[in-house]
Amino acid sequence: MSIDYRLLAHFEESRSRFEAARRALPENWRSDPRHEAQVMNEYWVGLLARSAHQGGGRATRASTASLVVSIDDR
């Protein structure tokens, strides 16, 4: 079995964005034991990671707030 390392940098960058996005979620969200809450956390993590990738930055609490405002446009 041979390993193709061409995508390793992309994978590590993606994993880093997801980890930063998880850390950007409020602590009370991350510690919520309900399955539904954890599913929604992963949804938010995906949005934050994608947003950080498209914007060239890292996920922050400010980007969490801007996503909430843009999605929940009342």
C-alpha positions as CSV (number, residue, x, y, z in Angstrom):
1,M,0.0,0.0,0.0
2,S,1.4,3.4,-1.0
3,I,0.4,6.7,0.6
4,D,-0.2,9.7,-1.6
5,Y,1.1,12.8,0.3
6,R,0.0,15.4,-2.2
7,L,-3.2,16.2,-0.3
8,L,-1.6,16.2,3.2
9,A,-1.1,20.0,3.4
10,H,-4.7,20.5,2.3
11,F,-6.0,18.0,4.9
12,E,-3.9,19.5,7.7
13,E,-5.1,23.0,6.8
14,S,-8.7,21.8,6.8
15,R,-8.4,20.0,10.1
16,S,-6.9,23.2,11.6
17,R,-9.8,25.3,10.4
18,F,-12.3,22.8,11.9
19,E,-10.4,22.8,15.2
20,A,-10.3,26.6,15.3
21,A,-14.0,26.7,14.5
22,R,-14.8,24.3,17.4
23,R,-12.8,26.5,19.8
24,A,-14.8,29.5,18.6
25,L,-18.1,28.1,19.7
26,P,-19.3,29.3,23.1
27,E,-18.4,27.0,26.0
28,N,-22.0,26.4,26.9
29,W,-22.7,25.2,23.4
30,R,-19.8,22.8,23.4
31,S,-20.7,21.4,26.8
32,D,-24.4,20.8,26.0
33,P,-24.9,17.0,26.4
34,R,-27.9,16.8,24.1
35,H,-27.4,14.9,20.9
36,E,-29.4,17.5,18.9
37,A,-27.1,20.3,20.3
38,Q,-24.0,18.4,19.3
39,V,-25.4,17.9,15.8
40,M,-26.1,21.6,15.5
41,N,-22.6,22.4,16.9
42,E,-21.1,20.3,14.0
43,Y,-23.3,22.2,11.6
44,W,-22.0,25.5,12.9
45,V,-18.4,24.2,12.9
46,G,-18.8,23.3,9.2
47,L,-20.1,26.8,8.4
48,L,-17.4,28.6,10.3
49,A,-14.6,26.4,8.8
50,R,-16.0,27.0,5.3
51,S,-16.3,30.7,6.0
52,A,-12.7,30.9,7.3
53,H,-11.6,29.0,4.2
54,Q,-13.4,31.3,1.8
55,G,-12.4,34.4,3.6
56,G,-8.8,33.3,4.0
57,G,-9.0,33.8,7.8
58,R,-9.6,31.8,10.9
59,A,-12.9,31.2,12.8
60,T,-13.5,33.6,15.6
61,R,-16.3,34.4,18.0
62,A,-17.0,37.5,15.8
63,S,-17.4,35.3,12.7
64,T,-19.8,33.2,14.7
65,A,-21.9,36.2,15.4
66,S,-21.8,37.4,11.8
67,L,-23.0,34.0,10.6
68,V,-25.9,34.1,13.1
69,V,-26.9,37.5,11.9
70,S,-26.7,36.5,8.2
71,I,-28.6,33.3,8.7
72,D,-31.2,34.6,11.1
73,D,-32.0,37.8,9.2
74,R,-35.2,38.8,10.9
